Structure formats: structure tokens, C-alpha cells
């Protein structure tokens, strides 16, 4: 058996050696001196790493292997100082600045930055006086931190800011149910940072999302007559002839859309969609939303959706619409509805990254919505894939 695996073992050893050598070279190379904000982040990471002694993820920041841009450091300092000053738990984010606002705050005066630093330092001093067990974040958090570290090493994350945020958030909230901390952290992130909140969703949190998977099929009585629907009611695209079908009040006769057969008024639901490359929309429609004509399908008319136009313009159809960065355009979209939390989130399934979240209090039944104008490529509703279970005991050997 060992001989059979030799062709795998030797390359793996070579990769490990090369990785260590590249890290060593990078460490020995001359770096630009860190400014005050960057040095503060390094010092803060050192303080927080004492709490998470079973994870070495923050040591990469301490050792300057992961250096954040100055503006990112300033924004981080201001954001978390504001949270400490508010004396609110992070789940209560009403009125807090969103991510785009923090970029502007990063340009705040040095006086504001220094005040924010003092507030954080005061908090870390108080943290040192607490018993170690009372601030230990728990194994569930350590597993997530190790997962984030592995993906950062692979270059799938630009930095370890998510890891730093998770530790900070955990210590601030003192969530009694340690197992739920990573999940609650994601809920908070999606509420306070609607766009691209997380570059990578850790596997334990992703599995929790996929646990809410539901079978979604298209409701033929709602489909625009121009749409071609597959026999299994999971595929649709535009045809060349308009079908002669009953003109039900719930049928779309303008926009090329259809909704799912089942609506949701509680709990968690998750489904995935293979989307086209040029023009599509996915999301949910409120039960009361009008479906006739070409009136805009946005939040004012009862629709919470993402739309891609002309292959390059990704939008959340708020009022006015919210333009999203082109690097967030997905091939496969994960749609996650947490009705009770009041969140509808969209993910890039292939990258396991966050795209956008609608936050509002739902008060009526919501139906999955699908739209396309493509005549060649089908829009396909997928059942989320089975979770992958690694055969390695302990930490995965293959990543």
C-alpha cells in the first residue's frame, strides 16, 4: 500500500519543504516598516492569541506574515472601538455603520484613531484580569480558526481579518452556547456587512447552512409563457414561441420568471442554482407581490433578488439598486433564507463566499424566485451536494 501511495507522499513532502523555504525567504526579505496602525494590529493580535492558545492562526499576524493595508487596520480599529463603546452585543447592529462606511471612517482624524486605540487597550487590560476559563472561546471556534488558517495558507483569503474578528467578537459577546458561536458570528457579519461579508465560510458553518437544504421545484402555473420548463420542473430557459396557457393571476406575463411551488413562513431553507452567464435573477418573492407586466421587481414591489445584467453588472435590487463588485459574480448561487432571523443571503457556492444579504423582518410567506432570458443555457435548481467526510483522523492531511 505504501508503494502505491509513494507517488502522492513524495510530492506532498516536496510541497511542504518548498512552502517552508518560501516562508523563510519572505521572513528574511526586507519589509517596509509598519506604521502605527499596523503595529497596533500586531500588538492586538498578540494579546488575543493568548486567549486562543490552541490555535496559532493569530501568530501569523504577530510575526508579520500577514500584514494588512493601513486603511484596513484603521477601519478595524474604529469599528471595534465603536462596538465596545456602544456597550451593545454585536447582534444588535441597528444604527451601526456598514462596511462601505468604514472605508470612509478609515480616513478619520488621528485624534479619533488614538481615542479608539485607548478604548481597545482598556478592554484588553480588563480581559487579562478575567480567569482563563471564562474567556476560552471553545473547541468550535478553534476548529473554525484552523480552517481559516488553512485557506489563508492556500491563498484563498487575502488576509486573516476574519479570524481576528471572530476571536474579538467571541470575547465581546460571551455567548453561553459555545457550539453556536461560529454560526452566530456569521449572522452578525451578514447583518453588519451586507456585501461580501466573508471571503470564505468555514466548513462547519457551511455544513450548518446546507443542513437547511430543501427540494425546490418550479410552479408551472406561475411561469412566464415564454419559458421552457423541464419535466422534473428544475430547469428553465427562454423558448422561441409563447405557449398557450391559462392566464392565472399568479403567472408572470412580462418578466421571464417563475416561482417555486412551496413558500416559506418560518425556519431555515437553503437551495442552489446554476445560473447563466449573461442575464438572470434569483431570490424570493413575497406572497403579496404582483407578477403582471414589467413593473420593476425590487424591494418596493415585494422582491428580494440578485440580478446579473449583460454578463458584467451584478446588482441587489434594492431601491435604489445596490451595485455589487464584478469579482462577486458567481456561476452557482446558494440562496439561504433564515426567516426567523430576518435574513436572505446569497453565496458563491464554488468559493463558499458571501455575496449579499437582505435584512428585514418578514411578515408573509416567501417563494423562491427564478428568472432568465437565456435561450441556450438552462437555469438549473440543484439539490445541495452531500457533505464531504474526510477519512483522515484529526487534521486533514490533504487540506
Buried (B, 14 or more C-beta within 10 A) or exposed (E): EEEEEEEEEEEEEEEEEEEEEEBEEEEEEEEEEBEEBBEBBBBBBBBBBEBBEEBBBBBBBBBBBBBBEBBBBBBBBBBBBBBBEEEBBBBEBEEBBEBEEBEEBBEBEEEBBEBBBEBBBEBBEEBEEEEEEEBBBBEBBBBBBBBBBBBBBEEBBEBBBBBBBBBBBBBBBEBEEBEBBBBBBBBBBBBBBBBBBBBBBBBBBBEBBBEBBBEBBBBEBBBBBBBBBBEEBBBBBBBEEEEEEEEEEBBBBEBBBBBBBBBBEEEBBBBBBBBBEBBBBBBBBBEEBBBEEEBEBBBEBBBBBBBBEEEEBBBBBBEEBBEBEEEBBBEBBBBBBBBEBBBBBBBBBEBBBBBBBBBEEBEEBBBBBBBBBBEEBBBBBBEBEEEEEEEEEEEEEEE
